[in-house]
Amino acid sequence: MDRLVYTAMSGLKSQMSAQAAIANNIANASTIGFRQDRVSFERLVLAADGSFTSRTPSAEEVRDADRRSGALQQTGRALDIAATGDAWIAVQATDGSEAYTRRGDLSVAASGVLETGDGFPVMGSGGPITIPPHDRLTIADDGSISIVPRGSAPGTEPQVIDRIKLASTEGSDTVKGLDNLLHVRGGGVLPGNLDAKLASGALEQSNVDLTQALVDMIENQRGYEVQANLLKEAKRMDESSASLMRVQG
């Protein structure tokens, strides 16, 4: 009986985790560069005596991403970029570590730091990129950032000031975190990929398929109902067993 209850409760917990991931996907269907979430359910371990033990995944293991690319949308804006292929844009996460994103709606903060649309500093050859005052800024397809300094004479050639770090996840153990950034599992950084390319003046859209997400939500709700009914059945069987014991007494 205890195993039946445990199975039902584990199923309910898993379905709730999946529902949260699906809801997050739907909420971010229009978020630039978003990768839809996937859920890694709780792992069960069968012990030598036949009992089950469980290990609850950490936050980074609960959620991972569908790595398929989203559609490209041309914007013509100089600070809009879209990483192509398996390339990811290196950024500085909230805890100061290096992480990776596909969000390319960049802007220059008041401090001069180049940031993504969700506020993460973009990494260059020596750390977060700082943009000096300028009259014009361009980003090449290899990530090189060029500016015409503010107040320059007409016809002044642009100067390369830094290069956005682009990394490839191929052959690396990476996982999506709750901050919607890609992290190297266990810490560490990915090496820069000098062959990676950007599409300037374009943005990559979310790869969430709303129709499929709604179908997944309905199927998940039905799965939740099955687990809830299993728990009710376990309660009914327990009450029947208790009643039988009272009759025999």
Backbone as numpy.savetxt, mean C-alpha at the origin, in Angstrom:
# Nx Ny Nz CAx CAy CAz Cx Cy Cz
-15.89 -29.18 20.81 -16.72 -27.97 20.81 -15.86 -26.70 20.81
-14.79 -26.73 21.64 -13.92 -25.57 21.70 -13.29 -25.28 20.34
-12.94 -26.36 19.62 -12.32 -26.16 18.30 -13.33 -25.56 17.31
-14.58 -25.98 17.42 -15.61 -25.43 16.54 -15.80 -23.94 16.80
-15.83 -23.56 18.07 -15.98 -22.14 18.41 -14.77 -21.36 17.93
-13.57 -21.95 18.13 -12.36 -21.26 17.70 -12.35 -21.07 16.18
-12.78 -22.10 15.45 -12.83 -22.01 13.99 -13.78 -20.90 13.55
-14.96 -20.84 14.20 -15.94 -19.81 13.84 -15.41 -18.41 14.17
-14.80 -18.25 15.34 -14.29 -16.94 15.73 -13.14 -16.50 14.84
-12.25 -17.45 14.47 -11.15 -17.12 13.57 -11.68 -16.68 12.21
-12.73 -17.39 11.75 -13.33 -17.03 10.47 -13.96 -15.65 10.51
-14.64 -15.31 11.61 -15.24 -13.99 11.75 -14.18 -12.90 11.74
-13.08 -13.15 12.46 -12.00 -12.17 12.50 -11.39 -11.96 11.12
-11.19 -13.05 10.39 -10.62 -12.96 9.05 -11.55 -12.21 8.10
-12.84 -12.49 8.18 -13.80 -11.81 7.31 -13.86 -10.32 7.63
-13.74 -9.95 8.90 -13.74 -8.53 9.26 -12.49 -7.83 8.72
-11.34 -8.51 8.78 -10.12 -7.94 8.22 -10.25 -7.73 6.72
-10.82 -8.72 6.05 -11.01 -8.62 4.61 -11.98 -7.48 4.26
-13.04 -7.35 5.05 -14.02 -6.29 4.80 -13.39 -4.91 4.96
-12.51 -4.76 5.96 -11.83 -3.49 6.17 -10.93 -3.16 4.98
-10.24 -4.18 4.45 -9.37 -3.96 3.30 -10.18 -3.57 2.06
-11.31 -4.24 1.85 -12.16 -3.94 0.70 -12.71 -2.51 0.82
-13.14 -2.13 2.02 -13.66 -0.78 2.23 -12.57 0.26 1.97
-11.34 -0.04 2.38 -10.23 0.88 2.13 -9.96 1.01 0.63
-10.07 -0.10 -0.09 -9.88 -0.06 -1.54 -10.92 0.85 -2.20
-12.17 0.67 -1.81 -13.24 1.48 -2.40 -13.04 2.96 -2.09
-12.63 3.25 -0.85 -12.41 4.64 -0.44 -11.27 5.29 -1.22
-10.32 4.48 -1.70 -9.15 5.02 -2.40 -9.19 4.75 -3.90
-10.36 4.49 -4.43 -10.48 4.20 -5.85 -10.02 5.36 -6.73
-10.06 6.57 -6.20 -9.63 7.74 -6.97 -8.31 8.32 -6.47
-7.63 7.63 -5.56 -6.35 8.10 -5.02 -5.23 7.80 -6.02
-4.44 8.79 -6.35 -3.39 8.65 -7.35 -2.35 7.63 -6.91
-2.04 6.70 -7.79 -1.00 5.71 -7.55 -1.33 4.67 -6.51
-2.58 4.60 -6.04 -2.94 3.65 -4.99 -2.92 2.22 -5.50
-2.38 1.33 -4.67 -2.40 -0.11 -4.95 -3.39 -0.76 -4.01
-4.36 -1.49 -4.57 -5.41 -2.05 -3.74 -4.85 -3.09 -2.77
-5.48 -3.14 -1.59 -5.01 -3.99 -0.51 -5.41 -5.44 -0.70
-4.57 -6.29 -0.14 -4.89 -7.70 0.00 -4.68 -8.08 1.46
-5.37 -9.13 1.91 -5.27 -9.52 3.31 -4.60 -10.87 3.44
-3.68 -10.97 4.43 -3.04 -12.23 4.78 -3.69 -12.68 6.07
-4.50 -13.76 6.01 -5.24 -14.17 7.19 -4.34 -14.76 8.26
-4.89 -14.88 9.47 -4.14 -15.40 10.60 -3.66 -16.82 10.31
-2.44 -17.12 10.73 -1.86 -18.43 10.49 -2.18 -19.36 11.65
-2.60 -20.61 11.34 -2.87 -21.61 12.35 -1.76 -22.65 12.32
-1.33 -23.06 13.50 -0.25 -24.04 13.61 -0.77 -25.24 14.38
-0.63 -26.44 13.80 -1.06 -27.66 14.46 0.08 -28.18 15.32
-0.16 -28.24 16.63 0.87 -28.70 17.57 0.95 -30.22 17.58
2.00 -30.74 18.23 2.22 -32.19 18.25 1.08 -32.93 18.95
0.43 -32.31 19.94 -0.66 -32.97 20.66 -2.00 -32.84 19.96
-1.99 -32.26 18.76 -3.22 -32.13 17.99 -3.96 -30.84 18.23
-3.50 -30.02 19.14 -4.16 -28.74 19.41 -3.71 -27.69 18.41
-4.52 -26.65 18.26 -4.21 -25.57 17.35 -3.72 -24.36 18.13
-2.67 -23.73 17.63 -2.22 -22.45 18.16 -2.25 -21.45 17.01
-2.25 -20.20 17.35 -2.33 -19.18 16.30 -1.25 -18.13 16.49
-0.90 -17.48 15.39 0.02 -16.36 15.43 -0.60 -15.23 14.65
-0.94 -14.17 15.35 -1.55 -13.02 14.70 -0.49 -12.25 13.92
-0.70 -12.00 12.63 0.29 -11.26 11.84 0.47 -9.84 12.36
1.64 -9.28 12.11 1.86 -7.88 12.43 1.10 -7.03 11.43
1.04 -5.72 11.67 0.28 -4.82 10.79 0.78 -4.91 9.36
2.12 -5.04 9.17 2.66 -5.08 7.82 2.25 -6.36 7.09
1.99 -7.44 7.84 1.62 -8.69 7.20 0.13 -8.77 6.91
-0.66 -7.99 7.65 -2.10 -8.04 7.45 -2.46 -7.50 6.08
-1.69 -6.56 5.61 -2.03 -5.90 4.37 -0.89 -5.97 3.37
-1.19 -6.34 2.15 -0.22 -6.24 1.09 -0.94 -5.67 -0.12
-0.20 -5.49 -1.22 -0.79 -4.77 -2.34 -0.82 -5.60 -3.61
-1.83 -5.35 -4.39 -1.89 -5.85 -5.76 -0.95 -4.97 -6.57
0.08 -5.56 -7.15 1.14 -4.76 -7.78 0.82 -4.36 -9.23
-0.33 -4.70 -9.74 -0.65 -4.33 -11.12 -0.71 -2.81 -11.28
-0.30 -2.33 -12.45 -0.27 -0.89 -12.72 -1.67 -0.35 -12.95
-1.83 0.93 -12.61 -3.08 1.62 -12.91 -2.98 2.34 -14.25
-4.07 2.90 -14.69 -4.10 3.62 -15.97 -3.36 4.94 -15.86
-2.70 5.35 -16.95 -2.00 6.64 -17.00 -2.94 7.72 -17.51
-2.87 8.88 -16.86 -3.66 10.03 -17.29 -2.73 11.20 -17.53
-2.77 11.74 -18.73 -1.93 12.88 -19.07 -2.48 14.15 -18.42
-1.59 14.92 -17.79 -2.00 16.16 -17.15 -1.27 17.38 -17.72
-0.05 17.18 -18.24 0.74 18.29 -18.75 1.39 19.13 -17.67
1.18 18.81 -16.42 1.77 19.56 -15.31 3.21 19.13 -15.10
4.12 20.10 -14.93 5.55 19.80 -14.86 5.91 18.92 -13.68
5.18 19.04 -12.57 5.51 18.28 -11.37 4.75 16.97 -11.25
4.00 16.61 -12.27 3.31 15.33 -12.28 4.17 14.29 -12.98
4.41 13.16 -12.30 5.20 12.09 -12.89 4.52 10.75 -12.63
4.81 9.80 -13.48 4.28 8.44 -13.30 5.41 7.46 -13.54
5.70 6.64 -12.53 6.72 5.61 -12.68 6.20 4.52 -13.60
7.04 4.02 -14.48 6.61 3.01 -15.44 7.23 1.66 -15.10
6.60 0.60 -15.61 7.11 -0.74 -15.36 7.09 -1.08 -13.88
8.20 -1.63 -13.39 8.31 -2.02 -11.99 8.98 -0.94 -11.15
9.12 0.26 -11.67 9.80 1.33 -10.94 8.91 1.90 -9.85
9.53 2.25 -8.72 8.84 2.90 -7.60 9.63 4.13 -7.20
8.94 5.16 -6.76 9.56 6.42 -6.34 9.94 6.31 -4.86
11.20 6.58 -4.55 11.66 6.51 -3.16 11.23 7.77 -2.41
10.70 7.58 -1.20 10.29 8.70 -0.36 10.75 8.43 1.07
10.68 9.46 1.89 11.01 9.31 3.31 9.72 9.13 4.09
9.60 7.96 4.76 8.41 7.67 5.55 8.37 8.51 6.82
7.27 8.45 7.53 7.09 9.25 8.74 8.15 8.95 9.79
8.59 7.68 9.88 9.60 7.31 10.87 11.03 7.60 10.42
11.18 8.23 9.26 12.50 8.58 8.74 13.14 7.54 7.86
12.53 6.36 7.76 13.07 5.31 6.90 12.70 5.55 5.45
13.39 4.84 4.55 13.08 4.97 3.12 11.98 4.01 2.75
11.01 4.50 2.02 9.90 3.67 1.54 9.64 4.03 0.08
8.61 3.44 -0.51 8.43 3.56 -1.96 6.95 3.73 -2.30
6.70 4.55 -3.31 5.33 4.87 -3.69 5.23 4.98 -5.20
4.00 4.92 -5.69 3.73 5.19 -7.11 2.97 6.50 -7.27
2.79 7.22 -6.17 2.06 8.48 -6.24 2.98 9.58 -6.74
2.62 10.19 -7.86 3.52 11.14 -8.51 3.02 12.55 -8.63
1.98 12.93 -7.86 1.53 14.33 -7.90 2.39 15.13 -6.93
3.53 15.61 -7.44 4.52 16.26 -6.59 4.22 17.75 -6.42
4.78 18.29 -5.35 4.68 19.73 -5.10 5.90 20.14 -4.28
6.19 21.44 -4.30 7.31 21.98 -3.53 6.75 22.67 -2.31
7.14 22.17 -1.12 6.66 22.76 0.13 7.27 24.13 0.35
6.75 24.87 1.33 7.27 26.20 1.64 8.75 26.15 2.02
9.17 25.02 2.57 10.58 24.85 2.95 11.47 24.52 1.77
10.85 24.26 0.61 11.61 23.88 -0.58 11.71 22.38 -0.80
11.21 21.59 0.14 11.29 20.13 0.01 10.28 19.65 -1.03
10.73 18.75 -1.90 9.86 18.17 -2.91 9.07 17.04 -2.26
7.73 17.12 -2.32 6.87 16.17 -1.63 5.87 15.54 -2.58
5.40 14.34 -2.20 4.30 13.71 -2.92 2.99 14.34 -2.47
1.91 13.96 -3.12 0.61 14.52 -2.78 0.15 14.21 -1.38
0.68 13.14 -0.77 0.32 12.81 0.61 1.38 13.25 1.61
2.30 14.13 1.18 3.21 14.79 2.11 4.51 14.10 2.43
4.88 13.05 1.68 6.15 12.37 1.95 7.27 12.98 1.10
8.40 13.36 1.73 9.52 13.93 0.98 10.08 12.94 -0.04
10.36 13.42 -1.23 10.91 12.57 -2.29 12.43 12.47 -2.11
12.96 11.26 -2.25 14.38 11.01 -2.04 15.17 11.21 -3.33
16.36 11.80 -3.16 17.26 11.97 -4.29 18.56 11.23 -4.06
19.65 11.72 -4.62 20.93 11.02 -4.51 21.51 11.07 -3.12
21.12 12.08 -2.32 21.70 12.21 -0.99 20.68 12.43 0.10
19.44 12.04 -0.12 18.38 12.23 0.87 17.23 12.99 0.26
16.34 13.56 1.10 15.20 14.32 0.58 15.64 15.46 -0.33
14.94 15.64 -1.42 15.30 16.65 -2.42 14.75 18.01 -2.00
15.64 19.01 -2.03 15.24 20.40 -1.77 15.40 21.20 -3.07
14.34 21.89 -3.44 14.33 22.66 -4.68 14.64 24.13 -4.39
15.71 24.69 -4.97 16.01 26.13 -4.78 14.96 26.98 -5.48
14.87 28.27 -5.13 13.95 29.16 -5.85 14.23 29.12 -7.35
13.18 29.07 -8.14 13.38 28.88 -9.58 12.26 29.55 -10.37
12.57 29.78 -11.64 11.56 30.29 -12.56 10.91 29.16 -13.35
11.65 28.07 -13.55 11.11 26.94 -14.31 11.73 25.65 -13.81
10.92 24.60 -13.77 11.39 23.29 -13.30 10.89 22.22 -14.26
11.77 21.30 -14.58 11.40 20.17 -15.43 11.95 18.88 -14.83
11.25 17.78 -15.06 11.69 16.46 -14.61 11.81 15.57 -15.84
13.01 15.06 -16.08 13.26 14.21 -17.24 12.76 12.79 -16.98
12.73 11.98 -18.06 12.20 10.62 -17.90 13.10 9.72 -17.07
14.35 10.13 -16.82 15.22 9.34 -15.95 15.19 9.84 -14.50
14.32 10.80 -14.21 14.18 11.34 -12.86 15.03 12.55 -12.57
15.84 13.00 -13.53 16.68 14.18 -13.31 15.82 15.44 -13.22
16.11 16.26 -12.20 15.37 17.50 -11.97 16.24 18.68 -12.40
15.72 19.48 -13.30 16.44 20.65 -13.79 15.64 21.90 -13.50
16.35 22.98 -13.16 15.67 24.25 -12.90 16.39 25.37 -13.61
15.65 26.42 -13.86 16.23 27.71 -14.25 16.14 28.58 -13.01
17.26 28.93 -12.38 17.23 29.69 -11.12 16.41 30.97 -11.25
15.81 31.36 -10.16 14.98 32.55 -10.14 15.82 33.79 -10.47
15.28 34.62 -11.35 15.95 35.85 -11.74 17.00 35.67 -12.81
17.09 34.48 -13.41 18.09 34.25 -14.45 17.75 35.05 -15.71
18.79 35.32 -16.48 18.61 36.06 -17.73 17.85 35.19 -18.73
17.10 35.81 -19.63 16.41 35.04 -20.66 17.38 34.17 -21.45
16.94 32.95 -21.74 17.78 32.02 -22.50 18.74 31.21 -21.64
18.70 31.39 -20.33 19.58 30.62 -19.44 19.25 29.13 -19.53
20.26 28.30 -19.68 20.05 26.86 -19.78 19.68 26.28 -18.41
18.76 25.32 -18.39 18.40 24.67 -17.12 19.60 23.94 -16.51
19.64 23.89 -15.17 20.70 23.21 -14.44 20.12 22.00 -13.71
20.81 20.84 -13.84 20.38 19.63 -13.12 20.81 19.78 -11.66
19.85 19.67 -10.74 20.16 19.85 -9.32 20.12 18.53 -8.54
19.40 17.54 -9.03 19.32 16.25 -8.34 18.58 15.27 -9.24
18.49 14.04 -8.76 17.78 13.01 -9.52 16.92 12.20 -8.58
15.66 12.06 -8.90 14.74 11.29 -8.08 15.20 9.83 -8.05
15.25 9.26 -6.85 15.64 7.86 -6.74 14.48 6.97 -7.15
14.74 6.12 -8.13 13.77 5.14 -8.59 14.31 3.76 -8.26
13.46 2.91 -7.74 13.89 1.57 -7.33 12.97 0.52 -7.94
13.51 -0.68 -8.10 12.74 -1.81 -8.60 12.57 -2.83 -7.48
11.39 -3.43 -7.39 11.11 -4.41 -6.34 11.43 -5.83 -6.78
11.87 -6.02 -8.01 12.12 -7.36 -8.51 13.21 -8.05 -7.68
12.91 -9.24 -7.19 13.87 -10.01 -6.41 13.99 -9.58 -4.97
13.16 -8.61 -4.52 13.21 -8.12 -3.14 11.92 -8.47 -2.41
12.03 -8.67 -1.10 10.88 -9.00 -0.26 10.30 -7.70 0.27
9.28 -7.22 -0.38 8.65 -5.96 0.00 7.20 -6.18 0.36
6.67 -5.29 1.16 5.28 -5.41 1.62 4.69 -4.02 1.78
3.41 -3.90 1.52 2.73 -2.62 1.68 2.37 -2.40 3.14
2.67 -1.20 3.65 2.36 -0.86 5.03 1.05 -0.13 5.15
0.65 0.15 6.38 -0.60 0.84 6.63 -0.55 2.31 6.20
0.64 2.81 5.88 0.79 4.18 5.38 0.66 4.25 3.86
0.27 3.12 3.24 0.11 3.01 1.78 1.44 3.10 1.04
2.55 2.93 1.74 3.87 2.91 1.12 4.39 1.48 1.09
5.29 1.23 0.17 5.93 -0.07 0.08 7.21 -0.05 0.93
7.39 -1.07 1.75 8.56 -1.17 2.63 9.30 -2.47 2.37
10.60 -2.47 2.61 11.36 -3.71 2.59 11.06 -4.44 3.88
10.64 -5.70 3.76 10.29 -6.46 4.96 11.51 -6.61 5.88
11.35 -6.25 7.15 12.44 -6.34 8.09 13.37 -5.14 8.09
13.07 -4.12 7.28 13.92 -2.94 7.20 14.87 -3.00 6.02
15.59 -1.94 5.80 16.53 -1.88 4.68 15.98 -1.03 3.55
16.79 -0.87 2.53 16.41 -0.04 1.38 16.66 -0.82 0.09
15.97 -0.41 -0.95 16.18 -0.98 -2.27 17.25 -0.18 -3.01
18.09 -0.83 -3.79 19.09 -0.09 -4.57 18.41 0.71 -5.67
19.01 1.82 -6.04 18.47 2.62 -7.14 18.58 1.88 -8.46
17.58 2.05 -9.29 17.56 1.42 -10.62 17.78 2.52 -11.66
19.00 2.58 -12.20 19.34 3.65 -13.14 18.64 3.50 -14.48
18.07 2.32 -14.75 17.37 2.09 -16.01 15.88 2.41 -15.91
15.39 2.68 -14.70 13.97 2.97 -14.52 13.60 4.29 -15.19
12.37 4.38 -15.66 11.92 5.56 -16.37 10.63 6.13 -15.77
10.45 7.42 -16.01 9.25 8.12 -15.60 8.51 8.65 -16.83
7.22 8.82 -16.69 6.44 9.54 -17.69 6.13 10.91 -17.10
6.72 11.95 -17.68 6.51 13.31 -17.16 5.19 13.87 -17.65
4.58 14.72 -16.82 3.30 15.32 -17.19 2.16 14.33 -17.21
2.27 13.26 -16.40 1.23 12.23 -16.35 1.13 11.69 -14.93
0.00 11.11 -14.61 -0.22 10.50 -13.30 -0.78 9.10 -13.48
-0.35 8.20 -12.60 -0.90 6.85 -12.60 -2.09 6.80 -11.65
-3.20 6.31 -12.13 -4.40 6.24 -11.31 -4.40 4.98 -10.44
-5.34 4.91 -9.53 -5.50 3.74 -8.68 -5.79 2.50 -9.53
-5.33 1.34 -9.06 -5.62 0.11 -9.80 -6.84 -0.63 -9.24
-7.65 0.06 -8.44 -8.85 -0.54 -7.86 -9.93 -0.66 -8.93
-10.48 -1.86 -9.06 -11.62 -2.11 -9.94 -12.87 -2.04 -9.06
-13.62 -0.95 -9.17 -14.76 -0.74 -8.28 -15.80 -1.85 -8.41
-16.05 -2.29 -9.62 -17.05 -3.35 -9.82 -16.64 -4.62 -9.09
-15.38 -5.02 -9.24 -14.89 -6.21 -8.58 -14.86 -6.03 -7.07
-14.54 -4.82 -6.61 -14.50 -4.56 -5.17 -15.89 -4.71 -4.55
-16.92 -4.25 -5.26 -18.28 -4.39 -4.75 -18.70 -5.86 -4.72
-18.30 -6.62 -5.74 -18.59 -8.06 -5.75 -17.89 -8.75 -4.58
-16.62 -8.38 -4.36 -15.87 -8.96 -3.24 -16.52 -8.64 -1.90
-17.06 -7.43 -1.77 -17.70 -7.05 -0.52 -18.94 -7.90 -0.25
-19.73 -8.13 -1.29 -20.93 -8.95 -1.13 -20.56 -10.38 -0.77
-19.56 -10.95 -1.45 -19.13 -12.31 -1.15 -18.57 -12.41 0.26
-17.85 -11.38 0.68 -17.29 -11.40 2.03 -18.38 -11.32 3.09
-19.42 -10.54 2.82 -20.54 -10.46 3.76 -21.22 -11.82 3.91
-21.35 -12.53 2.80 -21.95 -13.87 2.86 -21.07 -14.82 3.65
-19.75 -14.71 3.47 -18.83 -15.54 4.24 -18.93 -15.24 5.73
-19.12 -13.97 6.07 -19.27 -13.58 7.47 -20.54 -14.22 8.05
-21.62 -14.21 7.28 -22.87 -14.81 7.74 -22.71 -16.30 7.99
-21.94 -16.97 7.13 -21.70 -18.41 7.32 -20.98 -18.66 8.63
-19.93 -17.85 8.91 -19.18 -18.03 10.15 -20.05 -17.70 11.37
-20.90 -16.68 11.26 -21.79 -16.33 12.37 -22.79 -17.44 12.63
-23.32 -18.05 11.57 -24.25 -19.17 11.74 -23.55 -20.38 12.36
-22.28 -20.57 12.01 -21.51 -21.67 12.61 -21.37 -21.46 14.11
-21.17 -20.22 14.52 -21.05 -19.91 15.94 -22.38 -20.15 16.65
-23.49 -19.78 16.00 -24.80 -20.04 16.57 -25.05 -21.53 16.72
-24.62 -22.31 15.74 -24.81 -23.75 15.79 -23.99 -24.36 16.93
-22.79 -23.85 17.13 -21.96 -24.32 18.24 -22.65 -24.03 19.57
-23.27 -22.87 19.69 -23.99 -22.52 20.91 -25.18 -23.45 21.12
-25.90 -23.75 20.03 -27.07 -24.63 20.14 -26.65 -26.04 20.57
-25.56 -26.53 19.99 -25.07 -27.87 20.35 -24.62 -27.90 21.80
-23.99 -26.84 22.26 -23.54 -26.78 23.65 -24.73 -26.78 24.61
-25.76 -26.01 24.26 -26.95 -25.98 25.10 -27.66 -27.32 25.11
-27.68 -28.02 23.96 -28.30 -29.34 23.89 -27.55 -30.34 24.76
-26.24 -30.26 24.72 -25.41 -31.18 25.53 -25.64 -30.91 27.02
-25.70 -29.63 27.40 -25.96 -29.30 28.80 -27.33 -29.77 29.26
-28.32 -29.65 28.38 -29.67 -30.12 28.72 -29.69 -31.62 28.91
-28.97 -32.34 28.05 -28.91 -33.80 28.15 -28.24 -34.23 29.46
-27.23 -33.51 29.87 -26.55 -33.82 31.12 -27.47 -33.63 32.32
-28.32 -32.58 32.25 -29.25 -32.32 33.34 -30.31 -33.44 33.43
-30.78 -33.92 32.27 -31.77 -35.00 32.25 -31.19 -36.27 32.86
-29.94 -36.59 32.49 -29.31 -37.80 33.01 -29.07 -37.72 34.51
-28.82 -36.49 35.01 -28.61 -36.33 36.45 -29.89 -36.58 37.21
